[in-house]
Amino acid sequence: MKLRLHPIYLLFVLLVWSACQPQPQQTKGFELEEKTVAELQVMMENGTHTAVSICQLYIDRIKAIDQGENGLRAVIELNPDALIIAAALDKERAEGKIRGPLHGIPIMIKDNINTGDKMETTAGSLALVGSEVEKDAFIVSKLRASGAILLGKTNLSEWANFRSERSSSGWSGRGRQTRNPYAMDRSPCGSSSGSGVAVSANLCAITIGTETNGSIVCPSSLNGVVGIKPTVGLWSRSGIIPISKTQDTAGPMGRTLTDATILLGALVGSDSDDEMTNDSAAVTYQDYTQFLNINGLEGKRIGIFRGPMGLHEGVDAIMEQSFAAMEEAGAILVDSVELGEMHYLGNAEYELLLYEFRDGLNAYLAGLREDFPFKTIEDLIAFNNENKESEMPYFQQEIFELAQTKGELTDEAYQEALALCQKISRTDGIDLAIEKHNLDAIVAPTGDPAWVIDQINGDNYRISSSSMPAMAGYPNITVPAGNIQGLPIGISFFSTAYTEAELLSIAYGFEQKTKARIVPKLLPTLELP
């Protein structure tokens, strides 16, 4: 006998199911939507707004669309002192003291960057709640000196996506799952997922992420924003929970390249606690906006790296349109540039990261307050095992366990891995390609369109161009290039060490030529035709 359900009952079931799904949020009418740093400064200068009122508007928006079970979950913690800091900066403005272009601008940072204030620094892990770091990371001290307001911290892939090979980008034990603002059932990518989502969804003006390999450029691409991964050493890494001393760096993420570039120069500086910032070959500036040239593509030789192409026809089509736009703007394209023999790497990069992670994280943990109970990766492994329900409900910690088996950085295995990674990515890779073809930059797709979040099986991506500049420690800039069914696609420009000025000029010329960013609508799911 067939069971027939009353239509009223069916309607009730449908309504209950609908209520349980991530809901689209109202985005129209937000007063600060897509406002740039320059526009916010004008508002404060003419008295339309103060730093306090701007912060309050962002805080209200965060509470409305980010927090709660069905929110974006991009913000892991708000700064309880944000409005007090804003009021002090408003007082300075009233007295005629303006610290610079970031004065009174609300910024959020990734929750693996130390702040010696009332906020936590946890890398998304419940194990580090209460670790109470004593002082700001070097770049945070620079951020405060610039007059920016630290509005809060962003969620991330726990331990910067270096705990499990089957992780879901944007998930952490402390912050749970961050969602993509273009379709909330899709991935924000990681590990700087919260930073990418927060700035894209207009929860603040600019954000800071960190990258070891792809963790700035991928979430920037999937969330439709600009991401700048600087040369390793341009920004200090001291006070940032580490993975790799050879590849780690923080960097700015913004809705426009201009906003990200303002932040880039403000945080440059030599730090005695990070020897990489004292590179005698470094070419650095306090103001990189001087290189933002609307004609920045004209006469530039740009090599096309097609290695990540041929995997998605939609991405390929956007890339071809982008290449055509570059040529129209006067660029000289060199097609099918090769970048080293990646297959010779084997597991060298992974081996290098495991060694450096164990070494760096143990050093970081040892520097926490004396009575803090977790001092080694071994302690963290034990904590995770004891707290499986909250820390490992979906994926495990096999990367932690592998890292724990590694020895010292003097080991021959580590030294060989380091030498091989740098030879393939630098000497036989980017450096060779730039010199051989007399290039100003190399261009490639940044990554896939956002995939559906799958906490059981983990991430599902195929396209990436971040590995070579990441291993080399070289700069990489991604900007929006187009979209597939409303999901953003980014394009990456990279080159050799300390070529940020040249890359910014090229990327800005492309951004202004194409203007490809679209504003997210916070749809519950992708509406396909």
KOLMARTOR-486520 format. One record per residue: z, y, x of N, C-alpha, C in turn. Coordinates in steps of 0.05 Angstrom, whole numbers, plus 32768, in hexadecimal, padded with zeros to 4 digits. Each point is the difference from the previous one (the first is absolute). Example, Ala and Ser with C-alpha at 12.3 -4.5 7.8 and 13.67 -1.06 7.14 Angstrom:
// residues 2
809C7F8E8108800080187FEE800080188012/7FF280157FF9800180188010800E80167FF1/
END
This chain:
// residues 529
80007FE88011800080187FEF800080198012/7FEE80127FFA7FFF8019800F801680137FF7/800D800D8013801480137FFA7FF3801C7FFC/8005800C7FE97FF5801B7FFB801780148000/7FFD801480108014801580037FF980187FEF/8014800B7FF37FFC80187FEF7FF780178011/7FED80107FF67FF580178010801680138009/801580047FEF801580138008800F7FF58018/80047FE58001800D7FF480177FEF80048019/7FE67FFC7FFE7FEE800380168001801D800B/800180137FED8001801C8008801A8006800F/80167FF47FF6801A8004800D7FFF7FF5801D/7FF57FE880047FFE7FF4801B7FEF80118012/7FEA800B7FF57FEE80118010800F80198009/800F800C7FEE800F8019800680157FFA8016/800E7FEA7FFD80157FF980147FF37FFB801B/7FE97FF180007FF27FFB801A7FF8801A800D/7FF480127FEF7FF6801A800B80178010800C/801780007FF3801780108009800A7FF6801B/7FFB7FE78006800A7FF480197FED80058018/7FE8800A7FFA7FED800580168005801B800D/7FF88004801A8002801A800C7FEF80147FF0/800D80167FF97FF380137FEE7FF38018800F/7FEA80097FF57FF48018800C801280187FFC/800280128013801180177FFE7FF080197FFB/800C80147FF47FF280187FFB7FFD8010801B/7FE7800580087FFC800E80197FF5801C7FFB/7FF580057FE97FF5801B7FFA801880127FFB/7FFC80198008801480147FFB801580038015/80007FEF80158013800380157FF880198011/8012801280017FF9801B800B7FF77FFF801D/800A7FEC800F7FF97FFF801D7FEB7FEB8006/7FF37FF67FEC7FEC7FEB80067FEB80098013/7FFD7FF180167FEB800480158004801B800F/8017800C7FFD80058019800F80027FFB801E/7FF28010800F80007FFD801D8018800F800C/80047FFC801A8015800F800E7FFC801E7FFE/7FE7800880047FF9801C7FFF8005800C7FE4/7FFA7FF17FEB800480097FE5801E80027FF9/800F7FED800A801D80017FFC800C8018800F/7FF68006801780098018800F7FFA801A7FF0/7FE980017FF57FF980187FF0801380037FE8/80077FEA7FF3801380007FEA801B800B8008/80097FF88018801A800A800A7FFE801D8009/7FEA8007800B7FFC801C800A7FFF80147FE9/7FF37FF97FEA7FFD80137FEA80167FFD7FEB/80127FEE800580177FFE7FEE7FFC7FEF7FE7/7FE87FF47FFE7FFB7FEE7FEA80147FE88000/80067FF7801880137FEA8004801080058019/80167FF2800280117FFF80187FFF7FE3800B/800A7FFD801880027FE4800A80117FEF7FEE/8015800C7FF580127FF17FEE7FF17FF77FE7/7FF180127FF47FF27FF87FE77FEA7FED8005/7FF3800280177FEB7FEC8007800C7FE58004/80167FFF800F800E7FE6800480087FF47FE5/800B80117FEF80097FF67FE67FE97FF57FEF/7FE9800D80017FE97FF57FF27FF87FE4800A/80007FFD801B7FFA7FE6800B80157FEB7FF9/80198008800180167FEE7FF97FFE7FF77FE3/7FFA80127FEF7FFD7FF97FE37FE97FED7FFC/7FEA8005800F7FE97FEE7FFE80077FE4800A/800E7FFF801680087FE6800B80117FF17FEC/8013800D7FF480117FF37FEC7FF07FF77FE8/7FEB800F7FF97FF07FF97FE87FED7FE98004/7FF27FFF80177FEB7FEC800380047FEC8017/80148005801180037FEE801780187FED7FFD/8016800A7FF680187FF07FFE7FFF7FEE7FE8/80117FEC800080017FEE7FE97FEF7FE78003/80047FED7FF07FF27FE680027FE280027FFF/7FF580127FF07FE380027FFD7FF58018800F/800F800C80127FF68016800F7FF07FF88019/7FF88013800F7FF07FFB801880117FF38016/80198006800180137FF680147FF88007801C/7FF5801980037FF88009801B8017800D800F/8013800B7FF18017800E800D80187FEE8000/800A7FFA801880177FEE8002801A800F7FFE/7FFF801A8006801980107FFF7FF9801E8001/800D800F7FEF7FFE801D80018016800C8012/7FFA8016800D8013800D8011801480107FEF/80197FF980008013800F7FEE8004801D8009/7FF8800780188002801B800A7FE680107FFF/7FEC7FF57FF47FE5800D80008001801C7FF4/800D80037FEA8001801B7FF380118013800F/80157FF7800E8010801180107FF0800A8018/7FF07FEE800C7FEF800880177FEB80147FF6/7FF57FFA7FE87FEB80127FF5800C801C7FFB/801880027FF6800D801A7FFB8004800F801A/80077FF280158004800E801A7FE5800A800B/7FEB7FF17FFC7FE6800980087FF580177FEF/800780007FE67FF980177FEF800F8019800A/80197FFD8008800F8017800B7FF3800B8019/7FF77FEE80127FF2800980187FE7800F7FF9/7FF17FF67FEC7FE7800E7FF88006801C7FF6/801580027FF08008801A7FF5800880138016/800A7FF680168008801080167FE980068014/7FE87FF67FF97FE9800580107FFB7FEC8016/800F7FEA80007FFC7FEB80157FF07FE97FF5/7FE87FFD800A7FEE7FE97FF87FFC7FF08019/80087FE77FFF7FFE7FEF80187FE47FF78007/7FEE7FFF7FEC7FE57FF780047FF47FF67FE6/7FE97FF380017FF27FF87FE8800E7FEB7FF0/80147FF3800B800F7FEB7FF1801A800A7FF4/8005801A80038019800C7FF680037FFC7FE2/80147FF07FF880057FFC7FE47FEF7FEA7FF3/7FF17FF180107FEE7FEB7FF5800E7FE57FFE/80017FF47FE9800E7FE67FFD7FEF7FE9800B/800C7FF080127FF37FEA800D80127FE77FFE/7FF47FE97FFE800F7FE780007FF77FEF8017/80137FF0800A7FFB7FEF801780067FE37FFA/7FF47FEE800F80037FE37FFC801D7FF88008/800A7FEC7FF1801B7FF7800480047FEE8019/7FF28005801580067FF4801A800380158015/8004801A7FF7800280178012801D800B7FFD/800E80018015801C800880008005801C7FF6/801480037FEF8009801B7FF8801F80008002/800B8012800F801D80028003800C80107FEA/7FFB7FF87FE8800A800F7FE8800C7FEC7FED/800080077FE6800C7FEE7FEC7FEE7FEA7FF7/7FE77FFF80097FEE7FEB7FF880027FE88013/7FF67FEA7FF680007FE7800F7FE77FFE8011/80007FEF80147FE87FF8800F80017FE28001/7FEE7FF27FF180037FE47FFD7FE77FEF8005/7FE9800C80037FE77FF180017FFC7FEF7FE7/800D80087FEA7FFE7FF27FE780127FE77FFE/800F7FFB801480117FE78001801D80077FF7/800A7FEE7FEF801C80037FF780147FFD8018/7FF77FF2801580117FFC80178008801A800D/7FEF80147FFF80068019800F800C80167FEE/80057FF97FE7800E80137FEF801D8005800B/800680198005801A8006800C80008001801E/7FE87FFF800C7FFF8001801E8007801C800B/7FFD80147FF0800A801B80067FF88009801D/7FE6800580037FF7800A801A800C801C8005/80048005801A800F801880077FEF801A8001/7FE67FFD80077FF0801880037FE47FFC7FF6/7FF280167FFB7FE580007FF87FEE7FF48015/7FEA7FF37FF77FEB7FF980137FF4801A800B/7FF47FFF80177FF58018800D7FED800F7FED/7FEE7FF17FF27FED800E7FEF800E800C7FE7/80167FF57FF8800F800C7FE9800D801A8009/800B80018018800B8019800A7FEA80158002/7FE87FF880087FEA801380017FF880097FE3/80017FED7FEE7FF980067FE4801480147FF4/80197FFC8005801480137FF67FFC801C800D/7FFB8000801A7FFC801A800E7FE8800F7FF6/7FEC7FF27FF57FE8800D7FF68005800E7FE5/80177FFA7FF48006800C7FE67FF87FEE7FE8/7FF67FE880067FF97FEE7FEA801A7FF57FF4/7FFE7FF87FE780177FF57FF27FFD7FE27FFE/80137FF1800A7FFF7FE37FFE800A7FF87FE4/7FEC7FFB7FEF80067FFB7FE4800C7FE47FFB/7FF87FED8010800A7FE57FFC7FF17FED8012/80057FE67FFB7FF37FEB80107FF07FEE7FEE/7FEB7FF5800C7FED7FF07FF080047FE28005/7FFA7FF07FEC80017FE380027FEA7FF78013/80027FE780087FED7FF580137FFF7FE27FFE/7FED7FF3800D80017FE3800380177FFA8013/80137FF07FF780187FFC800F7FFB7FF9801E/8010800D80117FFD7FFD801D7FE380068009/7FF480147FF27FE5800980067FEC7FE98000/80047FEE7FED7FEE7FE97FFC80007FEC8017/80177FFE800E80017FED801680187FED7FFC/80007FF47FE980157FEC7FFB7FF37FE57FF8/7FEA80027FF07FF27FE87FF77FE280047FFF/7FF17FEB80067FE380017FFF7FF67FFF7FE3/80117FFB7FED7FF87FFE7FE4800E80157FEF/80058017800C800E80157FF27FED800F7FEC/800D800E7FEE7FF180117FED8005801D8009/7FEA800D80078003801C800A800E80117FEC/80138010800A800F80127FEF80197FF47FF4/80077FE7800780187FF47FF5801680018016/801780077FF780177FFF801280197FF77FF0/80137FF4800D80187FF77FF3800F80177FF3/80008017800E800E80177FF67FF180107FEB/7FE6800380047FF080127FEE7FF07FF17FEC/7FFD7FE580037FEF7FEF7FEF7FE380088002/7FF07FFD7FEB7FE3800180037FF5801C7FFA/7FF3800D80147FF180187FFC7FE67FFA7FF3/7FF780127FEE7FE77FFB7FF17FEB80168007/7FE77FF87FFE7FEA801280057FFC80137FE8/7FFE801B80057FFE80137FEA7FE680007FF1/7FEB7FF3800B7FE77FFE7FF27FFF7FEA7FEC/800E7FEA800680037FEA7FED801B7FF28008/801380027FEF801B7FFA800980067FE28004/7FEC7FEF7FF980037FE480067FF27FF8801A/7FF78015800F7FF27FFB8019801080098019/7FF97FF58016800F800480197FFC801D800A/8016800B800C7FFE801A800E7FFA7FFD801D/7FFD7FE780097FFE7FF8801D80198008800E/80027FF9801980188005800F7FFB8003801E/80148006800F801C80007FF78009801B7FF5/7FF1801580058008801B7FF77FF780047FE3/80067FEC7FEF7FF780007FE5800C80177FF0/801A80048002800D80157FF17FF7801C8008/7FFA8003801A7FF6801A80097FE580067FF5/7FEE7FEC7FFF7FE680037FF5800180067FE2/80107FF17FF2800280047FE3800D801B7FF9/80158007800E800F80197FFA7FEE80188002/7FF1800280157FEF801880047FE87FFF7FED/7FF57FE97FFB7FE97FFD7FEE800880077FE3/80187FF87FF8800980047FE4800D801B7FFD/7FFE80128014800B801B7FFE801F7FFF7FFC/800D7FF08010801D7FFF7FFF800D80128015/7FEF800B80128007801280157FE7800C800C/8003801180147FE8800D800C7FF27FEF8015/80107FF480127FF67FF0801680147FEA8005/7FF77FEA800D80127FEB80077FFB7FF8801D/80137FF0800B7FFE7FF4801A80017FE27FFD/7FED7FF2800D80017FE3800180027FF8801D/80017FE680047FFE7FF5801C7FEC7FE98000/7FF57FFC80187FEB7FEB800380047FF1801A/7FFD7FE57FFD7FFC7FEF80177FE37FF78001/7FF67FF67FE97FE47FF97FFD7FF980037FE3/7FF580177FF87FF680047FE58014800C7FEC/801980048008801580077FEC8000801D7FF7/7FF08011800D7FFB801B7FF67FE580017FF2/7FEB7FF5800E7FE580047FF67FFB7FEF7FE7/800B7FE87FFE7FFB7FEF7FE8800C800C7FE7/801A80078000800B800C7FE77FF4801B7FFA/7FF7800F80157FF180197FFB7FE67FFA7FF1/7FF27FEC80097FE67FF97FF480047FF77FE3/80127FED7FFB80037FF57FE6800C80147FEC/800E8014800A800D80147FEF7FF1801B8000/7FE88000800B7FEE80177FFE80098019800E/800D7FFD8017800A8017800F7FF67FFF801D/80068015800F7FFA8002801C80177FF48010/7FFA7FF1801580147FF680127FF88004801C/8012800A80117FFB8005801C80137FEE8010/7FF47FEC800E800F7FEF80137FFB800C801B/8013800F800C7FFB800D80197FFF7FED8018/7FF7800B801680037FF1801A801D7FF98004/80067FE88008801B7FF88006800B80128016/8015800F7FFA800C801380127FFC801D7FF8/7FEE80057FED7FFD801C7FF7801980087FF0/800A7FEF7FEF801A80037FF380147FED800C/8019800A800380157FEE800A80067FEA7FED/80087FE9800B80087FE97FF0801E7FFB8000/800F80108010801D7FFB8001800D80057FE5/80127FEF7FF9800D80027FE67FF07FF47FE9/7FEC7FF080077FF07FF27FEB80047FE28005/80067FF17FEB80047FE380027FE67FF4800A/80007FF280177FE77FF8800D7FF57FE57FF9/7FE67FFD80057FF37FE680027FF57FFE801D/7FEF801380087FF27FFE80198001801A8010/80097FFE80198001801880107FE48009800A/7FED7FEE7FFE7FE5800780097FEE80097FE9/80077FFA7FE77FEF80077FE9800D80127FEB/801A80017FFF800E800F7FEB7FFB801E8002/7FFC800D7FEA8001801D7FFE800480097FE3/800D80167FFC8001800D7FE67FE880137FFD/7FFA80087FE87FEA80127FFB8000800C7FE4/7FF280167FFC8000800E7FE67FEC7FF47FEC/800780027FE77FEF7FF87FE9800080167FEC/7FE880097FF77FFE80167FEE7FE87FFE7FED/800180107FEB7FE980007FEE7FE8800D800B/8004801280147FEA800D800E80047FFD801E/7FEA8001800E80027FFE801E800F8019800B/7FFC80177FF3800E8018800A801E7FFC7FFF/800A7FF67FE9801D7FFC7FFE800B7FED8015/7FF27FEA800480087FEC80137FFF800B801D/7FEC801180057FFD800C801A801580158006/8009800F7FEC80168012800480197FF2800A/80067FE97FF380177FF080087FFC7FF4801B/7FE87FF780077FFA7FF38019800A80118018/7FF7801A8000800780118017801E80078000/800C80027FE9801C80097FFF80137FEC800D/7FF97FE7800180137FEB800A7FF87FF6801C/7FEC800C800D7FF97FF9801C8016800B8012/80087FF080148013800A801380097FEB8013/80098008801880097FED8015801D7FF97FFA/80057FE68001801A7FF57FFA800A7FEE8017/80168007800B800A7FF0801880077FE47FF8/80037FFA7FE680077FE57FF77FE77FEF7FFA/7FE8800C80037FE77FF17FFD7FED80088016/7FFF7FEE80147FF0800680187FE280047FFA/7FF77FF57FE97FE380047FF97FFA801C7FFA/801380107FF87FFB801D7FFA7FFC80118019/80057FF480177FFE800E80197FE77FF88010/7FEC7FF67FF27FE77FF7800D7FF28018800C/7FFC7FFF801A7FF48017800F7FE380047FF8/7FF47FEC7FF47FE480027FF77FFD800C7FE4/801780047FF37FFF80087FE37FF5801C7FFD/7FEF80037FEC7FF6801A7FF7800B80057FE4/801380127FFE800E80057FE78000801D7FF9/800480057FE68000801C7FF6801780027FEB/800A80187FFD801480067FEC7FF380067FE5/7FE7800780017FF180067FE77FE47FF38002/7FFD7FEB7FF07FE77FF280007FED800A7FEA/800A80127FEF7FEE800B7FEB7FE98010800B/8003800A80197FEB800F800D7FE67FF08003/80027FE57FFF7FE97FEF80047FF37FF77FE6/800A80097FE97FF57FF97FE67FE780117FFB/7FE97FF580067FE7800E7FFF7FEF7FF47FEA/7FF880117FEC7FF07FF67FEA7FE57FF5800A/7FF7800980177FE77FF6800C80067FEC8016/80177FF37FFE80097FEE80157FEF7FE88006/7FEE7FF97FED7FEF7FE980057FE68008800F/7FFA801980017FE68009800B7FFE7FF9801E/7FEC7FF180077FFB7FF9801C80117FEB800B/80137FF57FF080127FEB800B7FF37FE57FFF/80047FF180167FF57FE5800280167FEC7FF6/7FFA7FF27FEB80147FEF7FF37FF47FE37FFF/80107FEE800B7FF77FE48000800A7FF17FE8/7FEE7FF17FF380087FF07FE880097FE48009/80197FFA7FFA800A7FE580057FFE7FF07FE6/7FED7FED80007FFA7FF17FE780107FE67FFF/80117FFB8013800F7FE78000800F7FFA7FE5/800D80157FF4800E7FFA7FE77FEE80027FE7/7FE6800480047FEF80037FE97FF37FE57FF9/7FF27FFE7FEA7FF47FE87FF780127FED7FF0/8018800A7FF980147FF07FF2800480097FE3/7FF680187FF98002800B7FE57FEA80147FFC/7FEE7FF97FEC7FE980117FFD8007801C7FF7/801680037FF18008801B7FF8800980118017/80107FF480128008800E80187FE880078011/7FEE7FED80047FE8800580107FF080187FF4/7FFD80017FE67FF180157FF3800D801B8006/801A80027FFE800E801980067FFC8008801D/80017FEC80127FFC8006801C7FE4800B8005/7FEC7FF47FF47FE4800980047FFD801D7FF5/800C80067FE98000801B7FF6800E80138013/80157FF7800C800F801180137FF080058019/7FF27FEB800A7FF0800480177FEA80147FFB/7FF47FFE7FE87FEA80137FF8800B801D7FFF/801980037FF5800C801A7FFE8005800C801C/80087FEF801380048009801B7FE6800A800D/7FEB7FF17FFC7FE68008800B7FF7801B7FF3/800480037FE67FF980197FF380108017800C/80187FFB800980118015800C7FFA8004801D/7FEC7FF2800B7FF88004801C800A7FED8014/800E7FEA7FF7800A7FED80147FE97FEE8009/80037FF680187FED7FED800C800D7FE58000/7FF67FED7FF0800D7FE67FFD7FF37FEC8013/80117FF0800C7FF87FEA801180097FE77FF2/7FEC7FF07FF780077FE97FEF80097FE8800F/80107FEF7FF380077FE68009800D8000801C/801380128004800F8001801980137FE88002/80017FF2801680117FE98004801B8009800C/80157FF27FF8801B8007800B800D7FE8800C/7FF97FF88018800E7FEB800E7FFC7FE57FF4/800B7FEC800E7FFF7FE47FF7801A7FF87FF4/800380077FE680197FFB7FF380097FE37FFF/7FEC7FEE800180067FE37FFE800F7FF78019/7FFE800F8016800F7FF88018801E80057FFE/800780107FEC801C80077FFD80127FE87FF9/7FF57FEE7FEF80107FEB7FF68019800A7FF3/80187FF780088019800A7FF5800E80158011/7FF0800C8012800D80128014800E80177FF3/7FF4800D7FEC800E80177FF480197FF77FF1/7FFF7FEA7FF280177FF67FF280167FF98014/7FF97FF3801680137FF98015800E801A800B/7FEF80148005800B8019800A8014800C7FEC/7FF880017FE78011800C7FEB801A7FF17FFD/80007FE5800180187FF17FFE801480068016/7FF580018019801180078017800C801C7FFD/7FEF80137FFA8009801C7FFF801380057FE8/7FFB7FF27FEA801180037FE9801C7FF68006/80037FE9800C801A7FF68007800E80138013/7FF280088014800C801280148008801B7FF4/7FEE800C7FF18005801B7FF5801580007FEA/7FFE7FEC7FEE801380007FEA801C7FF98009/80037FEE8013801A7FFA800B800C8019800D/7FF08010800E800A8018800C800880147FEB/7FF080037FEA800780127FEB801B7FF87FF3/80037FE77FF980187FF67FF3801880048012/7FFD7FFC801A8016800380138009801D8001/7FEF80137FF98006801C8001800E800A7FE7/80037FEF7FEB800E80097FE8801E80008006/800F800B7FED801D80038004800D7FE68008/801580018010800C7FE9800D80087FEA7FEC/800A80097FE8800B7FEC7FED7FEA7FF67FED/7FE7800880037FEC7FF67FEE7FFB7FE28007/7FFF7FEF7FEB80017FE380067FE67FF3800A/7FE9800E7FFD7FE77FF380087FF5800D8019/80007FF080167FF9800B801A7FE77FF4800C/7FF67FEA7FF37FE87FF2800A7FEF7FF77FE9/7FE77FF880077FEF7FF47FEC800D7FE67FF5/800E7FF28011800D7FE77FF8801480067FE9/800E80178002801380087FEC7FF180067FE5/7FE9800D80037FF180067FE87FF57FE77FF2/7FF77FED80107FF77FE67FF580167FF37FF0/80188001800B80177FF47FF28006800F7FE6/7FFF801B8001800480107FE87FEC7FF97FEA/7FE77FFE80087FEB7FF97FEC80047FE57FF4/80087FED801080067FE57FF6801780007FEC/801480108006801880027FEF7FFA80107FE6/7FEB801080007FF980117FE97FE47FFB7FF7/7FF97FE77FFD7FE57FF87FF97FF6800C7FE5/801280007FED7FF880097FE57FF7801D8000/800C801180107FF9801C80007FEC80078016/80017FF180167FEE800780177FE77FEE8002/80027FE87FF77FE97FEE80037FF97FF17FE6/7FFD800F7FEA7FF87FF37FE77FE37FF77FFF/7FEF800D80107FE37FFA7FFF7FF47FF6801A/800A800980167FF57FF8801A80177FFE8014/7FFA7FF3801680157FF98013800280138018/80097FF680178004801180187FF67FF28019/7FE97FF37FFE7FF67FF080167FF980118019/7FF9801A7FFB7FFB80118017801A8006800F/801580057FF2801A8003800D80077FE88010/7FFC7FE97FF580087FE7800D7FEF7FFB8019/7FE680077FFF7FEF7FFD8017800880148016/800680197FF880088015801380197FF7800F/80127FF47FF1801A7FF7800C7FFC7FEC8017/7FE97FF27FFF7FFB7FEC80157FF5800C801A/7FF880197FFF7FF4800D8018801480088014/7FF7800380198011800880167FFF801E8006/80018006801A8000801C80087FE4800B8005/7FFE801A80027FE5800C80057FF67FFC801C/80117FF480117FF77FF8801B7FF27FE58000/80017FF27FE97FF47FE57FFF7FE280028005/7FF57FEC800D7FE3800080067FF07FFF7FE7/80097FF27FEB7FF17FFE7FE77FFC801C7FF4/8016801080017FFE801B7FF57FED80128011/80037FFE80197FF0801180127FE27FF97FFD/7FFA7FE77FFD7FE47FF87FFC7FF5800A7FE5/80107FFE7FEC7FF8800A7FE57FFB801E8001/8011800F800C7FFE801D80027FE68007800F/7FFB7FF380177FE9800780107FE67FF97FF0/80007FEA7FF27FE87FF87FF17FFB80137FE9/801580087FF17FFD80127FEA7FF4801B8009/800B800A80167FF7801A80097FE47FFF800C/7FF97FEA800D7FE57FFD800B7FEB7FFF7FE9/80057FF07FEC7FED7FFD7FEB7FFE80197FEE/8016800C7FFA800080177FEE7FF8801A800E/80078003801A7FFB8019800E7FE77FFC8013/80057FF380167FEB7FFE80157FE67FF57FF6/80017FE97FF27FE87FF37FF67FFA80077FE3/801080117FF47FFD80067FE47FF9801D7FFB/8013800F7FF77FFB801C7FF77FF680118018/800D7FFE80177FF8801180177FE37FFA8008/7FF97FE680017FE57FF880087FEC800A7FEC/80057FFD7FE67FED80097FEB7FFC801E8001/8016800F80037FFE801D80017FEF80098018/80057FF480177FF2800780197FE27FF77FFF/7FFC7FE87FF87FE57FF480007FED80107FEE/800A80087FE87FEE800E7FED8005801E7FFF/8011800A80128006801C80018009800A7FE4/80157FF37FF5800880067FE5801780147FFF/8002800E7FEA801780117FFA80147FF17FEF/7FF87FEC7FF180127FF07FEF7FF27FE77FF8/80107FED7FF57FF67FE87FF4800980007FE3/7FEF7FF77FEE800680007FE37FFE7FE47FF5/80117FFA7FED80007FE67FF3800F80027FE5/7FFB7FED7FEE801180007FE7801D7FFA8007/8012800D7FF2801D7FFC800680097FE67FF5/7FF87FF97FE780097FE77FF47FF47FFB7FE5/800C7FEC7FF27FF77FF77FE5800880147FEB/7FF57FFC7FE8800D800C7FE8801A7FF17FFB/8013800D7FF2801A7FF47FFC7FFE7FE67FF0/800E7FEB800A80017FE67FF380187FFF7FED/80007FED7FEE80167FFD7FED80197FF6800F/8017800C7FFA80197FF8800D80067FE37FFA/80067FF1801580067FE37FFD80177FFA8012/801880017FF580187FFB801180047FE38007/7FF27FEE7FF280027FE480067FEF7FF88018/7FE680087FFF7FEE7FF980157FFD80158016/800980187FFB7FFE801680147FE6800F7FFD/7FFB801180147FE980127FFF7FE67FF18001/7FEB800D7FF57FE57FF57FFF7FEC80158009/7FFD8002801A7FED8014800B7FEF7FF38015/7FE8800B80047FED7FF580137FF580158013/800080197FF87FF38015801080158011800E/7FFC8003801A8011801280107FF28007801A/8004801980087FF4800A80198016800B8013/801A7FFA7FF98016800D800E80087FF3801A/7FF87FE78005800B7FF180167FFA800B801C/7FE7800880047FF8800A801B800F801A8007/7FFF80157FEF800F80188008801E7FFB8000/800A7FED7FF0801D7FFA800080087FF3801A/7FF27FEB800980067FF380197FFD80138018/7FEC80117FFF7FFB80138016801480178000/800E80057FE9801180177FFF7FF1801A7FFC/7FE87FFE7FF57FEF80177FFD8001800C7FE4/7FF780197FFD8002800D7FE57FEC7FF57FEC/800880017FE77FF07FF57FEA800580127FE7/7FEC800B7FF5800380117FE87FEF7FF57FE9/800E7FFC7FE97FF17FF77FE8800080167FEB/7FEA80047FF37FFD80137FEA7FF27FF27FE8/800580097FE87FF37FF47FE97FE180028002/7FF27FEA7FF97FE3800080027FF37FFA7FE5/800E7FF57FED7FF57FFA7FE680127FEE7FF1/7FF77FF47FEA80117FEE7FF17FEF7FEA7FF3/800C7FE97FFB7FF47FEA7FF2800F7FFC7FE6/7FF480057FEA800D7FFE7FE6801B800F7FFF/80008017800E80188011800080147FF98015/7FFB7FEC801180117FF980167FF6800D801A/80108010800E7FF6800F80177FF87FEE8018/7FED800A800F7FF77FF48019800180158015/800C7FFA80178001801280167FED7FFA8017/7FFA801480107FEF7FFC8018800F80098018/7FFE7FF180168010800580187FEF800C8017/800C8013800E7FF4800B801880147FFC8017/7FF77FF3801680127FFC80167FF18004801B/8010800380157FF48004801B80157FFA8015/7FFD800B801880127FFA8016801A80117FFE/80117FFD8014801A800C7FFF7FFF801F7FFF/8011800C7FF08004801D7FFE7FE6800F7FF9/7FF07FF47FEE7FE8800D7FF78004800A7FE3/801980057FF8800680097FE57FF080197FF8/7FFD801380137FF280197FF97FE37FFA7FF8/7FF27FF0800F7FE47FF97FFA7FFE7FF07FE5/80127FED7FFD7FFF7FF07FE8800680107FE7/801380138002800780117FE97FE880117FF8/7FF1800A80137FE980107FFA7FEB7FEF7FF1/7FFB7FE880097FED7FEE7FF480097FF87FE4/80197FF87FFE800B7FF77FE6800080167FEC/800780188009800080177FED7FE480077FF6/7FED7FFF80137FE480047FF77FF87FED7FEA/80087FE680047FFA7FEC7FEC800F80057FE6/801A80068002801080047FE87FF480177FEF/7FF98016800D7FF580177FF27FE47FFB7FF5/7FF27FEF800E7FE57FFA7FF680017FEE7FE8/80127FED7FFE80017FEC7FEB801480057FEA/8017800C8007801680057FED80047FE87FED/80077FEA800C80007FE67FF1801A7FF97FF3/8016800F800680197FF87FF47FFF80047FE2/800B7FEC7FF2800480027FE3801E7FFE7FFA/8009800E7FEB801C80017FF980077FE67FF0/80167FF2800880087FE87FF2800980057FE4/7FFB7FEE7FEE800780027FE480187FEF7FF8/800B7FF1801380167FEE7FFB7FFB7FEC7FE9/7FE87FF480017FF97FED7FEB80117FE68004/80077FF37FEB800F7FE780027FF07FEA800D/7FE680007FFC7FEE7FEC800C7FE4800D8001/7FEF7FF480107FE5800B80037FF07FFB7FE7/7FF480157FF57FEF7FFE7FE87FE47FFA8008/7FF87FE77FFF7FE57FF880087FEC80017FE8/7FE7800780067FEC80027FEA7FFA7FE47FF5/
END
